[in-house]
Amino acid sequence: MTAEVRTAAPRLRCWVPPGVYRPQSDTRLLGRAMRREGVGAETDVLDLGTGSGMLAVEAARLGGRVTAVDISWRAVAAAWLNALLNGETLRVRHGDLAAAVPDRRFDLVISNPPYVPAPGPLPARGPARAWDAGADGRLLIDRICDTAPAVLRPTGTLLIVHSHLCGTGTTLTRLARSGLRAEVVDRARLPFGRVLRSRLGWLREQGLTGDGTTEETEELVVIRARPV
């Protein structure tokens, strides 16, 4: 399937194969925060869990030297092809988060990781692999918080987006323990999507949402962190 994603620049062409996360509201929110970072020709950018690669392509269009990483071979292929479709150059690496770029540091690290709370274990394959992240939704978020200092330059910046259901305060605290000064720089509230609606009963049992229809919304947050 193909789609078009509107950004501050002219429209980007986007090919999203089955099993790869399709750009959505969280992608746009993180992209807006990324554009405020002044990405240019001297900016080394790392996109962890790149999915379709569209944020990486946008960073390249802004002039950045971009490395995109994903553990899914389909996502690696999508990111490579989307760069080609838009006339941009990416370094695309297959691997598990920062382990794919050992001993490298970056000026800007962006990530839209899987963060949806799920009742079962992490899926090894299938479309849910792009969003499920354990009972509290933090299996990948915590790893990114813990490893961010190792991939950031002393003046570097981390931008990560996730749902309030994962615990915004928990992320801020974890980043602080990693030696980073963190704050929420963007927010957006929206109705639950198909996946969260299908888990309403379980989410209520876990105390992650209320029992009324007014609680069937989530707040997306972008957290910005820099070395202290």
C-alpha positions as CSV (number, residue, x, y, z in Angstrom):
1,M,0.0,0.0,0.0
2,T,1.1,3.6,-0.5
3,A,0.3,6.7,1.4
4,E,1.2,10.4,1.5
5,V,2.4,12.1,4.7
6,R,2.1,15.9,4.9
7,T,5.0,17.7,6.6
8,A,6.3,21.2,6.7
9,A,8.1,20.4,3.4
10,P,6.4,19.2,0.2
11,R,4.6,15.9,0.6
12,L,6.7,12.9,1.1
13,R,5.9,9.7,-0.7
14,C,5.4,6.7,1.7
15,W,5.2,3.0,1.0
16,V,4.0,0.9,4.0
17,P,4.1,-2.9,3.7
18,P,1.9,-5.2,5.8
19,G,3.4,-5.6,9.3
20,V,5.1,-2.2,9.4
21,Y,3.8,0.7,11.5
22,R,1.9,3.2,9.4
23,P,2.6,6.9,10.2
24,Q,-0.1,8.2,12.5
25,S,-0.7,10.9,15.1
26,D,2.3,10.0,17.2
27,T,4.5,10.2,14.1
28,R,3.3,13.7,13.3
29,L,3.7,14.8,16.9
30,L,7.3,13.6,17.0
31,G,8.0,15.1,13.6
32,R,6.8,18.5,14.8
33,A,9.2,18.3,17.8
34,M,12.0,17.2,15.5
35,R,11.6,20.2,13.2
36,R,12.1,22.5,16.2
37,E,15.5,21.1,16.8
38,G,17.1,22.8,13.8
39,V,18.3,19.7,12.0
40,G,20.9,20.7,9.4
41,A,23.9,19.5,7.4
42,E,26.1,19.0,10.5
43,T,23.4,17.1,12.5
44,D,23.9,13.3,12.9
45,V,20.5,11.8,13.5
46,L,19.6,8.4,14.8
47,D,16.0,7.0,14.4
48,L,15.5,4.1,16.7
49,G,12.7,1.8,15.6
50,T,12.2,3.6,12.3
51,G,9.2,1.7,11.1
52,S,8.3,3.0,7.6
53,G,11.3,5.4,7.9
54,M,9.3,8.5,7.3
55,L,10.7,10.5,10.1
56,A,14.2,9.5,9.1
57,V,13.4,10.6,5.5
58,E,12.1,13.9,6.8
59,A,15.3,14.4,8.9
60,A,17.4,13.7,5.8
61,R,15.3,16.2,3.8
62,L,16.1,18.8,6.5
63,G,19.8,18.2,5.8
64,G,20.7,15.7,8.5
65,R,23.0,12.7,8.2
66,V,20.6,10.0,9.2
67,T,20.9,6.5,10.5
68,A,17.7,4.5,10.7
69,V,17.4,1.3,12.8
70,D,14.8,-1.4,13.1
71,I,14.6,-5.0,14.2
72,S,12.1,-5.8,11.5
73,W,13.5,-6.7,8.1
74,R,10.3,-5.4,6.5
75,A,10.8,-2.0,8.2
76,V,14.4,-1.9,7.0
77,A,13.2,-2.5,3.5
78,A,10.4,0.1,3.8
79,A,12.8,2.8,5.2
80,W,15.3,2.1,2.4
81,L,12.6,2.3,-0.3
82,N,11.0,5.4,1.1
83,A,14.3,7.1,1.1
84,L,14.7,6.1,-2.6
85,L,11.2,7.3,-3.4
86,N,11.9,10.7,-2.0
87,G,15.4,11.1,-3.3
88,E,17.0,11.1,0.1
89,T,20.0,9.2,1.6
90,L,19.7,7.1,4.7
91,R,22.0,4.6,6.5
92,V,19.6,1.9,7.3
93,R,20.6,-0.8,9.8
94,H,18.9,-4.0,10.9
95,G,19.3,-4.5,14.6
96,D,18.0,-4.2,18.2
97,L,17.8,-0.5,19.1
98,A,21.2,1.1,19.9
99,A,23.0,-2.3,19.6
100,A,22.8,-1.8,15.8
101,V,25.1,1.3,16.0
102,P,27.9,0.3,18.5
103,D,30.3,3.0,19.6
104,R,28.5,5.7,17.7
105,R,27.1,9.0,19.1
106,F,24.6,11.3,17.6
107,D,23.4,14.9,17.9
108,L,19.8,13.9,17.8
109,V,18.1,10.6,18.6
110,I,14.4,10.2,17.8
111,S,12.2,7.3,18.7
112,N,8.6,6.3,18.3
113,P,8.9,2.8,19.9
114,P,6.1,0.3,20.4
115,Y,4.4,1.4,23.6
116,V,0.9,-0.1,23.8
117,P,0.2,-2.0,27.0
118,A,-0.6,-5.7,26.1
119,P,-1.8,-8.6,28.1
120,G,0.6,-11.1,26.5
121,P,4.3,-11.4,25.8
122,L,6.1,-9.5,23.1
123,P,5.0,-10.9,19.8
124,A,7.9,-12.4,17.7
125,R,6.1,-11.6,14.4
126,G,2.9,-10.2,13.0
127,P,1.5,-6.6,12.9
128,A,1.3,-6.3,16.7
129,R,5.0,-6.4,16.9
130,A,4.9,-2.7,15.8
131,W,3.0,-1.6,18.8
132,D,2.7,-4.1,21.7
133,A,5.2,-3.5,24.5
134,G,4.4,-5.7,27.5
135,A,1.9,-5.2,30.4
136,D,2.9,-1.7,31.2
137,G,3.9,-0.7,27.6
138,R,7.5,0.1,28.8
139,L,9.6,-2.8,27.6
140,L,11.3,-0.7,24.9
141,I,10.8,2.7,26.4
142,D,12.9,1.7,29.5
143,R,15.7,0.3,27.3
144,I,15.8,3.5,25.3
145,C,15.9,5.6,28.5
146,D,18.8,3.5,29.9
147,T,20.9,3.4,26.7
148,A,20.3,7.0,25.5
149,P,23.4,8.4,27.3
150,A,25.6,6.0,25.4
151,V,24.4,7.2,21.9
152,L,24.1,10.9,22.6
153,R,26.9,13.4,22.2
154,P,27.5,15.7,25.2
155,T,25.3,18.4,23.5
156,G,22.9,15.8,22.0
157,T,19.1,15.6,22.3
158,L,16.7,12.7,22.7
159,L,13.1,13.0,21.5
160,I,10.8,10.1,22.4
161,V,7.0,9.9,21.9
162,H,4.6,7.6,23.8
163,S,1.2,7.4,25.5
164,H,0.4,8.6,29.0
165,L,-0.8,5.0,29.6
166,C,2.9,4.1,29.9
167,G,3.6,6.6,32.6
168,T,4.9,10.0,31.6
169,G,6.4,10.6,35.1
170,T,8.1,7.2,35.0
171,T,9.9,8.1,31.8
172,L,11.0,11.5,33.2
173,T,12.3,9.8,36.3
174,R,14.1,7.1,34.4
175,L,15.8,9.5,32.1
176,A,16.9,11.6,35.2
177,R,18.4,8.5,36.7
178,S,20.3,8.0,33.4
179,G,21.9,11.4,33.8
180,L,19.6,13.3,31.4
181,R,17.5,16.4,32.0
182,A,14.1,15.7,30.6
183,E,10.8,17.5,30.0
184,V,7.5,17.1,28.1
185,V,7.7,19.5,25.1
186,D,4.5,18.5,23.2
187,R,1.1,16.9,24.0
188,A,-1.9,15.7,22.1
189,R,-5.1,14.1,23.3
190,L,-7.1,11.7,21.0
191,P,-9.6,9.0,21.2
192,F,-8.5,5.4,21.7
193,G,-7.7,3.7,18.4
194,R,-8.8,0.2,17.3
195,V,-6.2,-1.7,19.3
196,L,-6.8,0.1,22.6
197,R,-10.6,-0.1,22.2
198,S,-10.3,-3.9,21.8
199,R,-8.5,-4.0,25.2
200,L,-10.7,-1.7,27.2
201,G,-11.8,-4.4,29.6
202,W,-8.2,-5.5,30.3
203,L,-7.0,-1.8,30.6
204,R,-9.6,-1.2,33.2
205,E,-8.6,-4.3,35.1
206,Q,-5.1,-3.0,35.1
207,G,-6.2,0.4,36.3
208,L,-4.8,2.1,33.2
209,T,-8.1,3.8,32.3
210,G,-11.4,4.6,33.9
211,D,-14.8,2.9,33.4
212,G,-16.6,5.7,31.5
213,T,-16.5,6.7,27.8
214,T,-14.9,10.0,28.7
215,E,-11.8,8.0,29.8
216,E,-11.4,6.3,26.4
217,T,-8.8,8.8,25.3
218,E,-5.1,8.9,25.6
219,E,-2.6,11.7,25.8
220,L,0.4,11.4,23.5
221,V,3.6,13.1,24.9
222,V,6.9,14.0,23.3
223,I,9.7,14.0,25.9
224,R,12.9,15.9,25.2
225,A,16.1,14.9,27.1
226,R,19.7,16.2,27.1
227,P,22.8,15.3,29.1
228,V,23.0,17.3,32.4
